């Protein structure tokens, strides 16, 4: 029985420490790809029950000092459906 308990504990540890992350393109403009990158993020708990932060395109551009946006990407990370993080990534000049 002890081998089963050890295996179950190992599986539980792997699941508890695993996370899923996905980055998707949201928008692209005809502006040339710039050298500046700006990010903004927001974190939520328990499937958007509690949420804090500002992951808007405007905030990401402001944080990167970008006035001409080239591309916008959205990165979503999820840890066991408990903690979700959204990050807006903006490139441009």
Backbone as a chain_set.jsonl record, in Angstrom:
{"seq": "XXXXXXXXXXXXXXXXXXXXXXXXXXXXXXXXXXXXXXXXXXXXXXXXXXXXXXXXXXXXXXXXXXXXXXXXXXXXXXXXXXXXXXXXXXXXX", "coords": {"N": [[0.802, -1.198, 0.0], [2.032, 1.218, 0.578], [3.519, 1.968, -1.665], [1.54, 2.685, -3.435], [0.475, 4.911, -2.162], [2.662, 6.644, -2.271], [2.94, 6.926, -5.043], [0.463, 8.124, -5.627], [0.746, 10.51, -4.199], [2.859, 11.634, -5.622], [1.695, 12.011, -8.163], [-0.314, 13.813, -7.466], [1.264, 15.981, -6.637], [2.501, 16.684, -9.071], [0.275, 17.479, -10.589], [-0.637, 19.599, -9.011], [1.405, 21.442, -9.283], [1.418, 22.048, -11.936], [0.76, 24.04, -14.836], [-1.078, 25.787, -17.331], [-0.422, 27.544, -20.266], [-1.127, 29.942, -22.741], [-0.555, 31.763, -25.648], [-1.947, 34.118, -27.748], [-2.377, 35.749, -30.917], [-3.858, 38.951, -31.171], [-4.279, 41.334, -32.567], [-3.003, 43.114, -35.42], [-1.276, 45.745, -37.022], [-0.667, 47.961, -39.843], [1.61, 49.274, -39.273], [5.184, 49.443, -38.957], [7.072, 46.823, -37.391], [8.056, 47.568, -34.248], [10.723, 48.341, -31.892], [10.069, 48.461, -29.266], [8.477, 47.053, -26.373], [5.585, 46.554, -24.539], [3.855, 45.634, -21.566], [0.944, 44.539, -19.786], [-0.871, 43.322, -17.02], [-3.342, 41.178, -15.451], [-4.782, 39.474, -12.699], [-6.792, 36.754, -11.767], [-8.948, 34.977, -9.503], [-10.454, 31.858, -8.739], [-12.114, 31.318, -11.103], [-12.704, 33.955, -12.202], [-13.992, 35.123, -10.085], [-12.805, 36.811, -8.212], [-10.948, 39.556, -9.227], [-8.061, 41.365, -10.19], [-6.229, 44.123, -11.41], [-5.06, 45.578, -14.536], [-5.277, 44.73, -17.71], [-5.256, 45.993, -20.196], [-4.968, 47.114, -23.623], [-4.265, 49.782, -23.932], [-3.011, 50.369, -21.466], [-0.823, 48.6, -21.586], [0.547, 49.642, -23.814], [1.165, 52.186, -22.825], [2.813, 51.486, -20.655], [5.013, 50.519, -22.048], [5.891, 52.739, -23.383], [4.865, 53.256, -25.922], [3.646, 54.688, -28.877], [2.822, 54.181, -31.442], [1.231, 51.413, -32.282], [2.121, 48.115, -33.212], [1.725, 45.255, -33.026], [-0.518, 43.143, -31.138], [-0.736, 40.901, -28.537], [-2.239, 38.314, -26.569], [-1.735, 36.723, -23.573], [-2.667, 33.96, -21.748], [-2.674, 32.415, -18.677], [-3.204, 29.564, -16.655], [-3.729, 28.051, -13.584], [-4.663, 25.161, -12.453], [-7.355, 25.949, -12.68], [-7.818, 27.674, -10.646], [-6.23, 29.98, -10.294], [-6.012, 32.528, -12.581], [-4.2, 34.235, -15.054], [-3.976, 37.046, -17.062], [-2.214, 38.517, -19.677], [-1.418, 41.292, -21.521], [0.377, 41.931, -24.404], [2.137, 44.28, -26.12], [3.619, 45.503, -29.054], [5.677, 47.923, -30.739], [6.406, 51.321, -31.771]], "CA": [[0.0, 0.0, 0.0], [2.842, 2.426, 0.662], [3.902, 2.366, -3.019], [0.382, 3.351, -4.02], [0.388, 6.226, -1.547], [3.76, 7.448, -2.808], [2.585, 7.239, -6.427], [-0.647, 9.076, -5.589], [1.307, 11.786, -3.758], [3.656, 12.167, -6.736], [0.754, 12.482, -9.183], [-0.947, 15.006, -6.913], [2.255, 17.06, -6.676], [2.666, 17.107, -10.468], [-0.937, 18.201, -10.971], [-0.703, 20.846, -8.253], [2.434, 22.366, -9.747], [1.333, 22.246, -13.373], [0.013, 25.203, -15.302], [-1.283, 25.846, -18.77], [-0.232, 28.896, -20.755], [-1.441, 30.056, -24.16], [-0.396, 33.114, -26.176], [-2.666, 34.251, -29.01], [-2.362, 37.081, -31.521], [-5.155, 39.618, -31.103], [-4.391, 42.336, -33.603], [-1.787, 43.593, -36.068], [-1.529, 46.929, -37.835], [0.269, 48.11, -40.956], [2.823, 49.931, -38.782], [6.337, 48.549, -38.913], [7.297, 46.23, -36.073], [8.994, 48.412, -33.524], [11.645, 47.698, -30.96], [9.56, 48.578, -27.899], [7.485, 46.074, -25.932], [4.907, 46.932, -23.308], [2.973, 44.596, -21.045], [0.031, 44.842, -18.693], [-1.44, 42.037, -16.604], [-4.394, 41.106, -14.436], [-4.854, 38.139, -12.122], [-8.097, 36.409, -11.211], [-9.016, 33.786, -8.663], [-11.707, 31.099, -8.733], [-12.871, 31.558, -12.334], [-13.077, 35.362, -12.333], [-14.754, 35.566, -8.929], [-12.052, 37.973, -7.737], [-10.014, 39.935, -10.28], [-7.352, 42.611, -9.924], [-5.233, 44.504, -12.402], [-5.516, 46.189, -15.784], [-4.569, 44.102, -18.824], [-5.751, 46.62, -21.418], [-3.991, 47.477, -24.656], [-3.819, 51.14, -23.628], [-2.059, 50.31, -20.352], [0.4, 47.947, -22.066], [1.257, 50.606, -24.663], [1.686, 53.226, -21.941], [3.933, 50.909, -19.897], [6.155, 50.354, -22.942], [6.216, 53.997, -24.054], [4.541, 53.022, -27.331], [2.607, 55.558, -29.427], [2.351, 53.523, -32.671], [1.141, 49.977, -31.993], [2.306, 47.205, -34.345], [1.028, 43.992, -32.769], [-1.079, 42.932, -29.804], [-0.895, 39.49, -28.193], [-2.826, 38.061, -25.264], [-1.23, 35.5, -22.953], [-3.509, 33.517, -20.642], [-2.11, 31.324, -17.889], [-4.198, 29.003, -15.752], [-3.194, 27.059, -12.649], [-5.716, 24.312, -11.898], [-8.637, 26.622, -12.659], [-7.934, 28.483, -9.433], [-5.596, 31.273, -10.55], [-5.871, 32.852, -13.994], [-3.458, 35.465, -15.311], [-4.064, 37.569, -18.424], [-1.169, 39.492, -19.928], [-1.491, 41.925, -22.837], [1.736, 42.229, -24.864], [2.039, 45.208, -27.232], [4.902, 45.911, -29.647], [5.565, 49.091, -31.589], [7.348, 52.429, -31.564]], "C": [[0.849, 1.269, 0.0], [3.293, 2.89, -0.721], [2.756, 3.102, -3.699], [0.242, 4.761, -3.451], [1.466, 7.156, -2.078], [3.449, 7.868, -4.244], [1.46, 8.265, -6.478], [-0.153, 10.46, -5.16], [2.12, 12.433, -4.871], [2.744, 12.727, -7.827], [0.081, 13.767, -8.71], [0.005, 16.201, -6.943], [2.448, 17.583, -8.096], [1.462, 17.922, -10.92], [-0.996, 19.556, -10.274], [0.293, 21.876, -8.759], [2.37, 22.648, -11.239], [0.496, 23.468, -13.699], [-0.087, 25.139, -16.816], [-1.15, 27.302, -19.189], [-0.436, 28.913, -22.261], [-1.296, 31.511, -24.57], [-1.023, 33.17, -27.561], [-2.504, 35.65, -29.584], [-3.769, 37.672, -31.483], [-5.33, 40.565, -32.271], [-3.016, 42.654, -34.172], [-2.166, 44.783, -36.938], [-0.532, 46.965, -38.98], [1.537, 48.856, -40.53], [3.971, 48.93, -38.75], [6.532, 48.033, -37.492], [8.388, 47.02, -35.373], [9.844, 47.621, -32.555], [11.145, 47.727, -29.524], [8.504, 47.513, -27.614], [6.901, 46.56, -24.609], [3.973, 45.826, -22.862], [2.087, 45.157, -19.939], [-0.64, 43.536, -18.309], [-2.508, 42.205, -15.533], [-4.48, 39.664, -13.972], [-6.224, 37.924, -11.502], [-8.025, 35.127, -10.42], [-10.398, 33.159, -8.775], [-12.625, 31.478, -9.888], [-13.516, 32.942, -12.368], [-13.977, 35.831, -11.183], [-14.116, 36.823, -8.325], [-11.028, 38.303, -8.812], [-9.365, 41.252, -9.927], [-6.315, 42.882, -10.99], [-5.888, 45.087, -13.635], [-4.694, 45.612, -16.924], [-5.029, 44.679, -20.158], [-4.608, 46.955, -22.381], [-3.419, 48.863, -24.353], [-2.771, 51.148, -22.517], [-0.748, 49.669, -20.782], [1.217, 48.9, -22.933], [1.882, 51.711, -23.818], [2.899, 52.722, -21.16], [5.18, 50.731, -20.754], [6.579, 51.63, -23.635], [5.935, 53.933, -25.544], [3.424, 53.967, -27.765], [2.037, 55.004, -30.732], [2.388, 52.015, -32.451], [1.297, 49.17, -33.273], [1.515, 45.921, -34.15], [0.521, 43.959, -31.33], [-1.268, 41.431, -29.618], [-1.512, 39.395, -26.809], [-2.314, 36.72, -24.77], [-2.113, 35.171, -21.76], [-2.839, 32.334, -19.974], [-3.156, 30.866, -16.888], [-3.533, 27.944, -14.889], [-4.378, 26.365, -11.989], [-7.084, 24.971, -11.833], [-8.842, 27.507, -11.448], [-7.391, 29.889, -9.674], [-5.445, 31.446, -12.058], [-5.132, 34.181, -14.114], [-3.593, 35.814, -16.786], [-2.996, 38.634, -18.582], [-1.311, 39.987, -21.368], [-0.076, 42.347, -23.211], [1.617, 43.06, -26.14], [3.439, 45.524, -27.737], [4.647, 47.116, -30.548], [6.653, 50.102, -31.317], [6.704, 53.532, -30.763]], "O": [[0.42, 2.294, -0.53], [3.437, 4.093, -0.938], [2.985, 4.043, -4.458], [-0.075, 5.699, -4.183], [1.205, 8.337, -2.31], [3.665, 9.02, -4.62], [1.503, 9.185, -7.295], [-0.594, 11.471, -5.707], [2.074, 13.651, -5.045], [3.004, 13.808, -8.355], [-0.071, 14.708, -9.489], [-0.416, 17.318, -7.245], [2.547, 18.792, -8.303], [1.624, 18.954, -11.571], [-1.369, 20.554, -10.89], [0.035, 23.076, -8.666], [3.185, 23.412, -11.757], [-0.37, 23.872, -12.922], [0.731, 24.506, -17.484], [-1.701, 28.192, -18.542], [0.02, 28.017, -22.971], [-1.849, 32.399, -23.92], [-0.683, 32.378, -28.44], [-2.494, 36.631, -28.84], [-4.75, 36.972, -31.734], [-6.39, 40.606, -32.895], [-1.997, 42.487, -33.502], [-3.251, 44.818, -37.519], [0.344, 46.106, -39.078], [2.442, 49.048, -41.343], [3.767, 47.734, -38.544], [6.204, 48.712, -36.519], [9.512, 47.119, -35.866], [9.706, 46.406, -32.415], [11.732, 47.086, -28.653], [7.741, 47.123, -28.498], [7.629, 46.928, -23.687], [3.365, 45.153, -23.694], [2.441, 46.118, -19.256], [-0.948, 42.722, -19.179], [-2.569, 43.208, -14.822], [-4.275, 38.738, -14.758], [-6.75, 38.791, -10.805], [-7.147, 34.293, -10.641], [-11.398, 33.867, -8.895], [-13.762, 31.903, -9.682], [-14.728, 33.071, -12.541], [-14.656, 36.849, -11.315], [-14.811, 37.776, -7.974], [-10.308, 37.413, -9.265], [-10.026, 42.16, -9.423], [-5.603, 41.975, -11.422], [-7.112, 45.092, -13.764], [-3.527, 45.971, -17.085], [-5.176, 43.948, -21.137], [-3.446, 47.059, -21.988], [-2.218, 49.086, -24.504], [-1.764, 51.849, -22.613], [0.324, 50.132, -20.393], [2.44, 48.962, -22.805], [3.013, 52.123, -24.077], [3.891, 53.436, -21.015], [6.295, 50.788, -20.235], [7.538, 51.615, -24.407], [6.685, 54.494, -26.343], [2.382, 54.047, -27.113], [0.903, 55.314, -31.093], [3.461, 51.413, -32.437], [0.689, 49.49, -34.295], [0.724, 45.54, -35.012], [1.042, 44.635, -30.443], [-1.889, 40.77, -30.45], [-1.331, 40.282, -25.976], [-2.441, 35.705, -25.455], [-2.291, 35.997, -20.865], [-2.477, 31.361, -20.636], [-3.903, 31.677, -16.34], [-2.856, 27.05, -15.397], [-5.011, 26.911, -11.085], [-7.903, 24.584, -11.0], [-9.934, 28.038, -11.247], [-8.025, 30.875, -9.299], [-4.83, 30.618, -12.729], [-5.402, 35.128, -13.375], [-3.354, 34.976, -17.655], [-2.87, 39.535, -17.753], [-1.324, 39.195, -22.31], [0.596, 43.035, -22.442], [1.057, 42.593, -27.133], [4.344, 45.785, -26.945], [3.541, 47.303, -31.055], [7.683, 49.792, -30.717], [7.342, 54.548, -30.488]]}, "num_chains": 1, "name": "protein.A"}
